[in-house]
């Protein structure tokens, strides 16, 4: 399974998150500017494959930013909390490959009137 699939699967497995943000409003890299809020845009920040001397991949990791855009600041925070809960649930699985990171941030875009909470996630195998 790819890092991207692991992240998306973790989010889509969360009924509380999908109740707030339908699956068709969770997408990679960009969301239509006319999309209804709240929505989530996923972005891969980095990906690393650590190889042995023979070229064998010994470890694979990736870091993601999950942009949670809400109807207002309170809603953006609520969506981010649901994302963190979904990632924590995924991380608790015995064969976990995805989980929350400690790289969160927030912001407001006055030109687009977007309240955004950014949640970090890490993939590891």
N, CA, C and O atoms as a MOPAC input file, in Angstrom:
PM7 MOZYME 1SCF
protein

 N      0.84500 1    -1.17700 1     0.00000 1
 C      0.00000 1     0.00000 1     0.00000 1
 C      0.89100 1     1.24100 1     0.00000 1
 O      1.89000 1     1.29600 1     0.71800 1
 N      0.53500 1     2.21100 1    -0.78800 1
 C      1.30000 1     3.45100 1    -0.83800 1
 C      1.03200 1     4.30000 1     0.40300 1
 O      0.04200 1     4.10600 1     1.10800 1
 N      1.92800 1     5.23400 1     0.64700 1
 C      1.74600 1     6.15600 1     1.76000 1
 C      0.46000 1     6.95700 1     1.58800 1
 O     -0.27400 1     7.18300 1     2.54900 1
 N      0.19500 1     7.38400 1     0.35400 1
 C     -1.01600 1     8.16100 1     0.07200 1
 C     -2.27900 1     7.34300 1     0.36000 1
 O     -3.24200 1     7.85300 1     0.93100 1
 N     -2.26100 1     6.08100 1    -0.04000 1
 C     -3.41800 1     5.21100 1     0.21700 1
 C     -3.62700 1     4.98100 1     1.70200 1
 O     -4.76300 1     4.96700 1     2.17700 1
 N     -2.53500 1     4.79900 1     2.43900 1
 C     -2.64300 1     4.58600 1     3.88300 1
 C     -3.29400 1     5.78800 1     4.55900 1
 O     -4.14100 1     5.63200 1     5.43800 1
 N     -2.89300 1     6.98900 1     4.14300 1
 C     -3.47200 1     8.19600 1     4.73600 1
 C     -4.95600 1     8.32400 1     4.39100 1
 O     -5.79300 1     8.50700 1     5.27500 1
 N     -5.26500 1     8.22800 1     3.12700 1
 C     -6.66800 1     8.37900 1     2.70600 1
 C     -7.55100 1     7.30300 1     3.34600 1
 O     -8.65600 1     7.59800 1     3.80200 1
 N     -7.06600 1     6.05100 1     3.38200 1
 C     -7.84000 1     4.97300 1     3.99900 1
 C     -8.10000 1     5.24900 1     5.47600 1
 O     -9.19200 1     4.97900 1     5.97600 1
 N     -7.09700 1     5.78800 1     6.17800 1
 C     -7.27200 1     6.10000 1     7.60500 1
 C     -8.36700 1     7.14300 1     7.79900 1
 O     -9.17000 1     7.03400 1     8.72500 1
 N     -8.40200 1     8.14000 1     6.94100 1
 C     -9.42600 1     9.18200 1     7.06300 1
 C    -10.80700 1     8.64800 1     6.67600 1
 O    -11.79600 1     8.93600 1     7.35100 1
 N    -10.87600 1     7.87300 1     5.59600 1
 C    -12.17100 1     7.36700 1     5.13800 1
 C    -12.74300 1     6.29400 1     6.04700 1
 O    -13.92800 1     5.97400 1     5.94900 1
 N    -11.93100 1     5.73500 1     6.92600 1
 C    -12.41500 1     4.72700 1     7.87900 1
 C    -13.09400 1     5.36500 1     9.09100 1
 O    -13.65700 1     4.65400 1     9.92400 1
 N    -13.04900 1     6.68300 1     9.19900 1
 C    -13.60500 1     7.38600 1    10.35500 1
 C    -15.02200 1     7.89000 1    10.06700 1
 O    -15.20500 1     8.87300 1     9.34800 1
 N    -16.01300 1     7.21300 1    10.62900 1
 C    -17.41000 1     7.63300 1    10.44400 1
 C    -17.66000 1     9.04300 1    10.98000 1
 O    -18.34100 1     9.82300 1    10.31500 1
 N    -17.13400 1     9.40200 1    12.16100 1
 C    -17.37000 1    10.77000 1    12.64100 1
 C    -16.79600 1    11.84000 1    11.70400 1
 O    -17.40500 1    12.89200 1    11.51100 1
 N    -15.62600 1    11.56700 1    11.12600 1
 C    -15.03900 1    12.52600 1    10.18600 1
 C    -15.89800 1    12.63400 1     8.92600 1
 O    -16.17200 1    13.73500 1     8.44900 1
 N    -16.32000 1    11.49000 1     8.39300 1
 C    -17.13500 1    11.51400 1     7.17500 1
 C    -18.50600 1    12.13800 1     7.40500 1
 O    -19.11900 1    12.64700 1     6.46600 1
 N    -18.99000 1    12.10300 1     8.63300 1
 C    -20.25800 1    12.77300 1     8.94000 1
 C    -20.10300 1    14.28600 1     8.83300 1
 O    -21.06000 1    14.99000 1     8.50700 1
 N    -18.90900 1    14.78300 1     9.10400 1
 C    -18.63900 1    16.22300 1     9.03500 1
 C    -18.13100 1    16.65100 1     7.65400 1
 O    -18.51200 1    17.70100 1     7.13700 1
 N    -17.26800 1    15.81800 1     7.06900 1
 C    -16.67000 1    16.11600 1     5.76500 1
 C    -16.89200 1    14.90600 1     4.86000 1
 O    -16.20500 1    13.89600 1     5.01700 1
 N    -17.82500 1    14.98100 1     3.92400 1
 C    -18.07200 1    13.84200 1     3.02800 1
 C    -16.81600 1    13.46300 1     2.23400 1
 O    -15.96000 1    14.30500 1     1.96600 1
 N    -16.72600 1    12.19900 1     1.87000 1
 C    -15.54400 1    11.68000 1     1.16900 1
 C    -15.22000 1    12.45300 1    -0.09500 1
 O    -14.04800 1    12.59600 1    -0.44200 1
 N    -16.23500 1    12.95900 1    -0.79500 1
 C    -15.95600 1    13.68900 1    -2.03500 1
 C    -15.37400 1    15.08200 1    -1.78600 1
 O    -15.04300 1    15.79600 1    -2.73300 1
 N    -15.24800 1    15.46900 1    -0.50900 1
 C    -14.60600 1    16.74100 1    -0.17100 1
 C    -13.25100 1    16.52300 1     0.50000 1
 O    -12.71800 1    17.42600 1     1.14500 1
 N    -12.69700 1    15.31600 1     0.34300 1
 C    -11.34600 1    15.00000 1     0.81000 1
 C    -10.54300 1    14.66500 1    -0.43300 1
 O    -10.79200 1    13.64900 1    -1.08300 1
 N     -9.56900 1    15.52400 1    -0.77000 1
 C     -8.85500 1    15.32300 1    -2.02800 1
 C     -7.37300 1    15.65400 1    -1.88900 1
 O     -6.93700 1    16.23500 1    -0.89500 1
 N     -6.61600 1    15.27200 1    -2.90200 1
 C     -5.17700 1    15.52300 1    -2.93600 1
 C     -4.86100 1    16.87000 1    -3.58000 1
 O     -5.39000 1    17.20800 1    -4.63900 1
 N     -4.00700 1    17.61400 1    -2.93300 1
 C     -3.36000 1    18.82600 1    -3.44600 1
 C     -4.25300 1    20.03900 1    -3.64400 1
 O     -3.84200 1    21.15000 1    -3.30700 1
 N     -5.44500 1    19.87400 1    -4.17100 1
 C     -6.27200 1    21.04900 1    -4.44100 1
 C     -7.74400 1    20.69400 1    -4.32800 1
 O     -8.15300 1    19.55100 1    -4.53300 1
 N     -8.51700 1    21.70200 1    -3.99800 1
 C     -9.96600 1    21.56800 1    -3.92900 1
 C    -10.54500 1    22.70400 1    -4.76500 1
 O    -10.01900 1    23.81700 1    -4.75000 1
 N    -11.60200 1    22.43500 1    -5.47700 1
 C    -12.27400 1    23.46400 1    -6.27700 1
 C    -12.62400 1    24.64000 1    -5.37000 1
 O    -13.15700 1    24.44800 1    -4.27700 1
 N    -12.32800 1    25.84600 1    -5.82000 1
 C    -12.59200 1    27.04000 1    -5.00600 1
 C    -14.07000 1    27.19400 1    -4.68000 1
 O    -14.42100 1    27.84600 1    -3.69600 1
 N    -14.93000 1    26.60900 1    -5.48200 1
 C    -16.36700 1    26.71200 1    -5.24000 1
 C    -16.88900 1    25.58800 1    -4.34000 1
 O    -18.08500 1    25.52500 1    -4.05700 1
 N    -16.00300 1    24.71200 1    -3.89400 1
 C    -16.42900 1    23.57900 1    -3.06500 1
 C    -17.06100 1    24.06200 1    -1.76500 1
 O    -16.64600 1    25.06700 1    -1.18900 1
 N    -18.06400 1    23.33000 1    -1.32200 1
 C    -18.71000 1    23.64100 1    -0.05200 1
 C    -17.74700 1    23.34800 1     1.09400 1
 O    -16.97000 1    22.39600 1     1.02500 1
 N    -17.79500 1    24.14500 1     2.12300 1
 C    -16.98400 1    23.93200 1     3.32300 1
 C    -17.82700 1    23.14800 1     4.32200 1
 O    -19.04900 1    23.28900 1     4.33600 1
 N    -17.21100 1    22.34500 1     5.13800 1
 C    -15.77700 1    22.10600 1     5.27600 1
 C    -15.26400 1    21.13100 1     4.21700 1
 O    -16.02000 1    20.35100 1     3.63800 1
 N    -13.95000 1    21.20600 1     3.98700 1
 C    -13.28800 1    20.25200 1     3.11500 1
 C    -11.86400 1    20.04200 1     3.59400 1
 O    -11.35700 1    20.78600 1     4.43500 1
 N    -11.22400 1    19.00700 1     3.04100 1
 C     -9.86600 1    18.64600 1     3.43300 1
 C     -9.01800 1    18.48700 1     2.17600 1
 O     -9.41500 1    17.80800 1     1.22900 1
 N     -7.85000 1    19.11800 1     2.17600 1
 C     -6.87500 1    18.95000 1     1.09300 1
 C     -5.63600 1    18.27500 1     1.67800 1
 O     -5.08300 1    18.72400 1     2.68200 1
 N     -5.21500 1    17.19500 1     1.03600 1
 C     -4.05900 1    16.41400 1     1.49200 1
 C     -2.84000 1    16.77500 1     0.65300 1
 O     -2.94600 1    16.95300 1    -0.56100 1
 N     -1.68900 1    16.88200 1     1.29500 1
 C     -0.46600 1    17.25000 1     0.59000 1
 C      0.71100 1    16.45900 1     1.15300 1
 O      0.92100 1    16.43000 1     2.36500 1
 N      1.47800 1    15.81700 1     0.26800 1
 C      2.67900 1    15.10600 1     0.71800 1
 C      3.82900 1    16.09500 1     0.78100 1
 O      4.14600 1    16.74900 1    -0.21200 1
 N      4.45200 1    16.20400 1     1.94200 1
 C      5.55700 1    17.13900 1     2.14800 1
 C      6.90300 1    16.50800 1     1.80600 1
 O      7.77900 1    17.16800 1     1.24700 1
 N      7.06400 1    15.22600 1     2.14400 1
 C      8.33600 1    14.55800 1     1.86000 1
 C      8.13100 1    13.04800 1     1.85700 1
 O      7.16500 1    12.53000 1     2.41500 1
 N      9.06300 1    12.36400 1     1.21600 1
 C      9.04300 1    10.89300 1     1.20300 1
 C     10.48700 1    10.41700 1     1.13600 1
 O     11.28700 1    10.94100 1     0.36000 1
 N     10.81300 1     9.42600 1     1.94900 1
 C     12.17800 1     8.92500 1     2.03300 1
 C     12.17400 1     7.40300 1     2.02700 1
 O     11.35000 1     6.76400 1     2.68100 1
 N     13.10800 1     6.83800 1     1.27600 1
 C     13.34200 1     5.39700 1     1.30000 1
 C     14.78800 1     5.18500 1     1.73600 1
 O     15.72200 1     5.61500 1     1.05900 1
 N     14.95700 1     4.52700 1     2.85900 1
 C     16.30000 1     4.21700 1     3.34900 1
 C     16.69500 1     2.85400 1     2.79500 1
 O     15.98500 1     1.86500 1     2.97800 1
 N     17.84000 1     2.81900 1     2.11400 1
 C     18.27800 1     1.60000 1     1.43900 1
 C     19.54800 1     1.03300 1     2.06900 1
 O     20.39700 1     1.76200 1     2.58100 1
 N     19.64500 1    -0.28400 1     2.01200 1
 C     20.86400 1    -0.96700 1     2.42200 1
 C     21.90400 1    -0.86900 1     1.32500 1
 O     21.63800 1    -0.32000 1     0.25600 1
 N     23.08600 1    -1.39900 1     1.58500 1
 C     24.16900 1    -1.34300 1     0.60400 1
 C     23.82000 1    -2.06500 1    -0.69400 1
 O     24.34000 1    -1.72400 1    -1.75600 1
 N     22.94300 1    -3.05900 1    -0.60900 1
 C     22.55700 1    -3.80600 1    -1.81100 1
 C     21.37400 1    -3.17700 1    -2.53800 1
 O     20.89300 1    -3.72500 1    -3.53000 1
 N     20.90200 1    -2.02900 1    -2.05200 1
 C     19.78100 1    -1.33600 1    -2.67900 1
 C     18.41800 1    -1.71500 1    -2.14600 1
 O     17.41400 1    -1.13300 1    -2.55600 1
 N     18.35900 1    -2.66900 1    -1.24900 1
 C     17.09300 1    -3.09200 1    -0.65700 1
 C     16.52100 1    -1.96900 1     0.20100 1
 O     17.24200 1    -1.34500 1     0.98000 1
 N     15.22300 1    -1.71700 1     0.05500 1
 C     14.57600 1    -0.70500 1     0.88100 1
 C     14.40200 1    -1.27200 1     2.28900 1
 O     13.70900 1    -2.27100 1     2.48300 1
 N     15.02800 1    -0.63400 1     3.25600 1
 C     14.96300 1    -1.06900 1     4.64600 1
 C     13.85500 1    -0.35200 1     5.41400 1
 O     13.27400 1    -0.90800 1     6.34600 1
 N     13.57200 1     0.86800 1     5.02100 1
 C     12.52700 1     1.65600 1     5.68600 1
 C     11.97400 1     2.65600 1     4.68000 1
 O     12.67700 1     3.11600 1     3.78100 1
 N     10.71000 1     2.97800 1     4.85300 1
 C     10.02300 1     3.92000 1     3.96200 1
 C      9.22100 1     4.85700 1     4.85300 1
 O      8.46700 1     4.40300 1     5.71400 1
 N      9.37500 1     6.14900 1     4.65300 1
 C      8.61200 1     7.10300 1     5.45500 1
 C      8.14700 1     8.26200 1     4.58000 1
 O      8.74500 1     8.56800 1     3.54800 1
 N      7.07200 1     8.89100 1     5.01600 1
 C      6.54900 1    10.07200 1     4.32500 1
 C      5.87600 1    10.96800 1     5.34700 1
 O      5.36200 1    10.50100 1     6.36300 1
 N      5.88700 1    12.25100 1     5.06600 1
 C      5.20800 1    13.22700 1     5.91800 1
 C      4.16100 1    13.96200 1     5.09700 1
 O      4.38400 1    14.30100 1     3.93500 1
 N      3.01900 1    14.20000 1     5.72200 1
 C      1.89500 1    14.83200 1     5.05700 1
 C      1.39000 1    16.03200 1     5.83800 1
 O      1.53000 1    16.09900 1     7.05900 1
 N      0.80600 1    16.97100 1     5.12100 1
 C      0.03400 1    18.05700 1     5.72300 1
 C     -1.41600 1    17.84500 1     5.30300 1
 O     -1.71300 1    17.59100 1     4.13600 1
 N     -2.29700 1    17.95300 1     6.26800 1
 C     -3.72600 1    17.78100 1     6.03200 1
 C     -4.38200 1    19.12000 1     6.33100 1
 O     -4.48700 1    19.51900 1     7.49000 1
 N     -4.82400 1    19.81200 1     5.29000 1
 C     -5.42300 1    21.13400 1     5.43800 1
 C     -6.92200 1    20.98400 1     5.66700 1
 O     -7.65900 1    20.53800 1     4.78800 1
 N     -7.35300 1    21.36000 1     6.84700 1
 C     -8.75600 1    21.25800 1     7.23800 1
 C     -9.37500 1    22.65100 1     7.13400 1
 O     -9.11200 1    23.52400 1     7.96100 1
 N    -10.18700 1    22.84100 1     6.12200 1
 C    -10.81000 1    24.13900 1     5.86700 1
 C    -12.24300 1    24.08700 1     6.38100 1
 O    -13.04100 1    23.25600 1     5.94900 1
 N    -12.55300 1    24.97900 1     7.30300 1
 C    -13.87300 1    24.97400 1     7.91700 1
 C    -14.74300 1    26.13800 1     7.48000 1
 O    -14.29800 1    27.05300 1     6.78700 1
 N    -15.97700 1    26.07800 1     7.89800 1
 C    -16.91300 1    27.17100 1     7.62800 1
 C    -16.53100 1    28.40900 1     8.43000 1
 O    -16.84100 1    29.53500 1     8.04000 1
 N    -15.85700 1    28.18700 1     9.54900 1
 C    -15.32200 1    29.25000 1    10.39700 1
 C    -14.20700 1    28.63200 1    11.23100 1
 O    -13.92800 1    27.44200 1    11.09100 1
 N    -13.56900 1    29.41000 1    12.09100 1
 C    -12.44100 1    28.93000 1    12.89200 1
 C    -12.85600 1    27.73800 1    13.76400 1
 O    -12.13400 1    26.74300 1    13.83400 1
 N    -13.99600 1    27.83100 1    14.41900 1
 C    -14.45300 1    26.75200 1    15.30000 1
 C    -14.64600 1    25.45600 1    14.52300 1
 O    -14.26200 1    24.38600 1    14.99300 1
 N    -15.23600 1    25.54900 1    13.34300 1
 C    -15.45600 1    24.36400 1    12.51300 1
 C    -14.13500 1    23.78100 1    12.01800 1
 O    -13.97600 1    22.56000 1    11.98900 1
 N    -13.18900 1    24.62900 1    11.63200 1
 C    -11.87800 1    24.14300 1    11.17900 1
 C    -11.17900 1    23.38000 1    12.30200 1
 O    -10.56000 1    22.34500 1    12.05600 1
 N    -11.27500 1    23.87900 1    13.51900 1
 C    -10.67400 1    23.19900 1    14.67500 1
 C    -11.36800 1    21.85600 1    14.90900 1
 O    -10.70500 1    20.85900 1    15.19400 1
 N    -12.69200 1    21.82500 1    14.79300 1
 C    -13.44600 1    20.58000 1    14.97900 1
 C    -13.05500 1    19.54000 1    13.93200 1
 O    -12.88200 1    18.36600 1    14.26000 1
 N    -12.91500 1    19.95900 1    12.68200 1
 C    -12.50300 1    19.03900 1    11.61800 1
 C    -11.09200 1    18.52000 1    11.89800 1
 O    -10.83000 1    17.32700 1    11.74600 1
 N    -10.19000 1    19.39900 1    12.30200 1
 C     -8.81700 1    18.98600 1    12.61900 1
 C     -8.80900 1    17.97900 1    13.76300 1
 O     -8.04800 1    17.01300 1    13.73000 1
 N     -9.64200 1    18.19200 1    14.76700 1
 C     -9.73300 1    17.23900 1    15.88100 1
 C    -10.21600 1    15.87300 1    15.39700 1
 O     -9.72400 1    14.84100 1    15.85500 1
 N    -11.17600 1    15.86400 1    14.47200 1
 C    -11.66400 1    14.59900 1    13.90900 1
 C    -10.57100 1    13.90800 1    13.09300 1
 O    -10.45900 1    12.68300 1    13.12600 1
 N     -9.77300 1    14.67400 1    12.36800 1
 C     -8.65400 1    14.10900 1    11.61000 1
 C     -7.64000 1    13.49300 1    12.56300 1
 O     -7.16600 1    12.38100 1    12.33000 1
 N     -7.30100 1    14.21200 1    13.64000 1
 C     -6.35200 1    13.67600 1    14.62000 1
 C     -6.87600 1    12.38200 1    15.23200 1
 O     -6.11700 1    11.43200 1    15.42600 1
 N     -8.16700 1    12.34400 1    15.53500 1
 C     -8.77000 1    11.12600 1    16.10600 1
 C     -8.69600 1     9.97100 1    15.10800 1
 O     -8.39700 1     8.84100 1    15.49400 1
 N     -8.96300 1    10.24200 1    13.83400 1
 C     -8.88100 1     9.19700 1    12.80500 1
 C     -7.45200 1     8.66400 1    12.69400 1
 O     -7.24600 1     7.45600 1    12.56800 1
 N     -6.47400 1     9.55500 1    12.74200 1
 C     -5.07200 1     9.13700 1    12.66000 1
 C     -4.65300 1     8.35000 1    13.89200 1
 O     -3.91400 1     7.37100 1    13.78200 1
 N     -5.11800 1     8.76800 1    15.06600 1
 C     -4.79500 1     8.04700 1    16.30500 1
 C     -5.39200 1     6.64400 1    16.27800 1
 O     -4.75600 1     5.68900 1    16.72400 1
 N     -6.60400 1     6.51600 1    15.76100 1
 C     -7.23600 1     5.19800 1    15.63700 1
 C     -6.42700 1     4.32400 1    14.68500 1
 O     -6.17800 1     3.15400 1    14.97700 1
 N     -6.01800 1     4.87800 1    13.55700 1
 C     -5.22000 1     4.12000 1    12.59300 1
 C     -3.88400 1     3.70200 1    13.19400 1
 O     -3.40400 1     2.59800 1    12.93800 1
 N     -3.28500 1     4.57600 1    13.99000 1
 C     -1.98800 1     4.29000 1    14.60100 1
 C     -2.08900 1     3.17700 1    15.63700 1
 O     -1.10600 1     2.48100 1    15.89000 1
 N     -3.25500 1     3.00000 1    16.23600 1
 C     -3.44300 1     1.99100 1    17.27200 1
 C     -3.56600 1     0.57000 1    16.70200 1
 O     -3.48300 1    -0.40200 1    17.45200 1
 N     -3.76200 1     0.44600 1    15.40000 1
 C     -3.88700 1    -0.87700 1    14.78000 1
 C     -2.56200 1    -1.63300 1    14.88500 1
 O     -1.49500 1    -1.02000 1    14.84700 1
 N     -2.62400 1    -2.96800 1    15.01600 1
 C     -1.39000 1    -3.76000 1    15.15800 1
 C     -0.41200 1    -3.60200 1    13.99300 1
 O      0.80100 1    -3.65100 1    14.19500 1
 N     -0.92600 1    -3.41400 1    12.78900 1
 C     -0.05700 1    -3.28300 1    11.61800 1
 C     -0.01000 1    -1.83300 1    11.12200 1
 O      0.04000 1    -1.57900 1     9.91800 1
 N     -0.02700 1    -0.90800 1    12.04900 1
 C     -0.11800 1     0.52300 1    11.71500 1
 C      1.04400 1     0.98800 1    10.85100 1
 O      2.19100 1     0.58900 1    11.05600 1
 N      0.72500 1     1.84200 1     9.87900 1
 C      1.75500 1     2.48000 1     9.05400 1
 C      1.57100 1     3.98500 1     9.01000 1
 O      2.40500 1     4.68900 1     8.44000 1
 N      0.49300 1     4.49800 1     9.60100 1
 C      0.21000 1     5.93500 1     9.54500 1
 C     -0.19300 1     6.41400 1    10.93100 1
 O     -0.80600 1     5.66900 1    11.69600 1
 N      0.14500 1     7.64400 1    11.25200 1
 C     -0.24600 1     8.21000 1    12.53500 1
 C     -0.05100 1     9.71300 1    12.54500 1
 O      0.54700 1    10.27700 1    11.62900 1
 N     -0.56000 1    10.36300 1    13.59200 1
 C     -0.41000 1    11.82200 1    13.67600 1
 C      1.02700 1    12.20900 1    13.99800 1
 O      1.74800 1    11.46100 1    14.65900 1
 N      1.43200 1    13.37200 1    13.53100 1
 C      2.74400 1    13.91300 1    13.90600 1
 C      2.50900 1    15.09800 1    14.83700 1
 O      1.37100 1    15.42100 1    15.17800 1
 N      3.57800 1    15.72600 1    15.23200 1
 C      3.46700 1    16.88800 1    16.11800 1
 C      3.63000 1    18.19300 1    15.34100 1
 O      3.96000 1    19.22300 1    15.92800 1
 N      3.40300 1    18.15800 1    14.03300 1
 C      3.61600 1    19.33100 1    13.18700 1
 C      2.28300 1    19.93000 1    12.75300 1
 O      1.87200 1    19.76400 1    11.60500 1
 N      1.61900 1    20.61100 1    13.64900 1
 C      0.34000 1    21.24500 1    13.34000 1
 C      0.51500 1    22.76000 1    13.27500 1
 O      1.41700 1    23.32800 1    13.89100 1
 N     -0.36800 1    23.39500 1    12.51400 1
 C     -0.36400 1    24.85100 1    12.42700 1
 C     -1.76700 1    25.31700 1    12.05900 1
 O     -2.67500 1    24.50300 1    11.88600 1
 N     -1.93600 1    26.62000 1    11.94200 1
 C     -3.24200 1    27.17200 1    11.58800 1
 C     -3.03200 1    28.49700 1    10.87600 1
 O     -1.96500 1    29.10500 1    10.95900 1
 N     -4.07200 1    28.93100 1    10.17300 1
 C     -3.96800 1    30.21200 1     9.49300 1
 C     -5.28700 1    30.66800 1     8.91800 1
 O     -6.27600 1    29.93500 1     8.89900 1
 N     -5.27300 1    31.90700 1     8.44700 1
 C     -6.44500 1    32.49200 1     7.82400 1
 C     -5.99600 1    33.16000 1     6.52900 1
 O     -5.00700 1    33.89400 1     6.51800 1
 N     -6.71500 1    32.91000 1     5.44200 1
 C     -6.44400 1    33.54700 1     4.15300 1
 C     -7.54400 1    34.57400 1     3.91200 1
 O     -8.66000 1    34.19900 1     3.55000 1
 N     -7.25400 1    35.87100 1     4.10400 1
 C     -8.29300 1    36.88200 1     3.95200 1
 C     -8.78300 1    37.05100 1     2.51400 1
 O     -9.93500 1    37.42800 1     2.29400 1
 N     -7.91900 1    36.77700 1     1.53600 1
 C     -8.34000 1    36.91400 1     0.13900 1
 C     -9.38400 1    35.87600 1    -0.24000 1
 O    -10.30600 1    36.16700 1    -1.00200 1
 N     -9.24000 1    34.66900 1     0.28800 1
 C    -10.17300 1    33.58600 1    -0.02500 1
 C    -11.17200 1    33.35000 1     1.11500 1
 O    -12.08400 1    32.53200 1     0.98700 1
 N    -10.99400 1    34.07500 1     2.23400 1
 C    -11.82000 1    33.89600 1     3.42700 1
 C    -11.81500 1    32.43200 1     3.87600 1
 O    -12.86700 1    31.81600 1     4.04400 1
 N    -10.60300 1    31.89000 1     4.06700 1
 C    -10.44700 1    30.49400 1     4.47300 1
 C     -9.85400 1    30.40900 1     5.86900 1
 O     -8.79300 1    30.96900 1     6.14300 1
 N    -10.54800 1    29.70600 1     6.74100 1
 C    -10.02400 1    29.34900 1     8.06000 1
 C     -9.45100 1    27.95100 1     7.92600 1
 O    -10.16700 1    27.01800 1     7.56300 1
 N     -8.15400 1    27.79500 1     8.21900 1
 C     -7.48600 1    26.51800 1     7.98700 1
 C     -6.73700 1    26.06400 1     9.22500 1
 O     -6.00800 1    26.83600 1     9.84700 1
 N     -6.92900 1    24.80500 1     9.57200 1
 C     -6.12300 1    24.12200 1    10.56800 1
 C     -5.32000 1    23.07800 1     9.80000 1
 O     -5.88300 1    22.33700 1     8.99400 1
 N     -4.01400 1    23.01000 1    10.03800 1
 C     -3.17500 1    22.05500 1     9.33700 1
 C     -2.69100 1    20.99700 1    10.32800 1
 O     -2.06400 1    21.30800 1    11.34000 1
 N     -2.99900 1    19.74200 1    10.00700 1
 C     -2.62800 1    18.61400 1    10.84300 1
 C     -1.51900 1    17.84200 1    10.13500 1
 O     -1.61800 1    17.57900 1     8.93700 1
 N     -0.47400 1    17.48100 1    10.85500 1
 C      0.59600 1    16.68900 1    10.28600 1
 C      0.34000 1    15.20500 1    10.46700 1
 O     -0.28700 1    14.78900 1    11.44100 1
 N      0.82600 1    14.41100 1     9.53000 1
 C      0.72500 1    12.95600 1     9.61700 1
 C      2.01000 1    12.33900 1     9.10600 1
 O      2.64800 1    12.87300 1     8.19900 1
 N      2.39000 1    11.20600 1     9.69500 1
 C      3.58600 1    10.50300 1     9.28700 1
 C      3.25500 1     9.06700 1     8.89500 1
 O      2.44800 1     8.39900 1     9.54200 1
 N      3.89500 1     8.61000 1     7.82500 1
 C      3.76800 1     7.23600 1     7.34100 1
 C      5.10700 1     6.55900 1     7.57200 1
 O      6.15600 1     7.18100 1     7.40300 1
 N      5.08000 1     5.29000 1     7.95800 1
 C      6.32100 1     4.59600 1     8.23100 1
 C      6.14200 1     3.09600 1     8.02800 1
 O      5.13200 1     2.52200 1     8.43400 1
 N      7.12300 1     2.47200 1     7.40000 1
 C      7.14500 1     1.01100 1     7.28500 1
 C      8.55000 1     0.52100 1     7.52300 1
 O      8.80000 1    -0.68300 1     7.47400 1

